């Protein structure tokens, strides 16, 4: 034979031929899986992150936190009082489409009941109504501690009634029927900011 091993080494030859290639295969698999500590191989350097907006806090880069959207200011509902179903429907449509919550009453008696249950932002009332007219309603609202700060707008189709309104203090507007939608809505939008909700 061209190459003879000593007889003492021959029994170890076969195990060596099996163990050495097996150990090499294990090392290769371990390195590919990333278990570098087990085989004493240094891990590769981490790849740099792609550029992008980041907020630095200490040593870690974090994505910027988006600002929370501003909550829309809370508005109180409007109270519309008129004995005409047509007028109530027109006012409900006008204010609802502008984003207001609207409650309607047929006369001053109904309005006073509602005012005792809910805090309203603006009162828009007709003057000529059965049971309790607009003048009596305005007087009652301005005379009660719970509602004395409630902004009131009066609406009427009668000139003589408008003349009487000048004697009433604390009104925030007087509109003739038919009113100008834009002007009435503009006035209500301004007044709706005056009376804040009461939080418990």
Helices and strands as residue ranges (DSSP letters): H 7-33, G 36-38, E 55-57, E 60-62, E 77-81, H 85-97, E 102-105, H 108-115, E 120-126, H 134-143, E 151-156, H 159-165, E 173-176, H 181-191
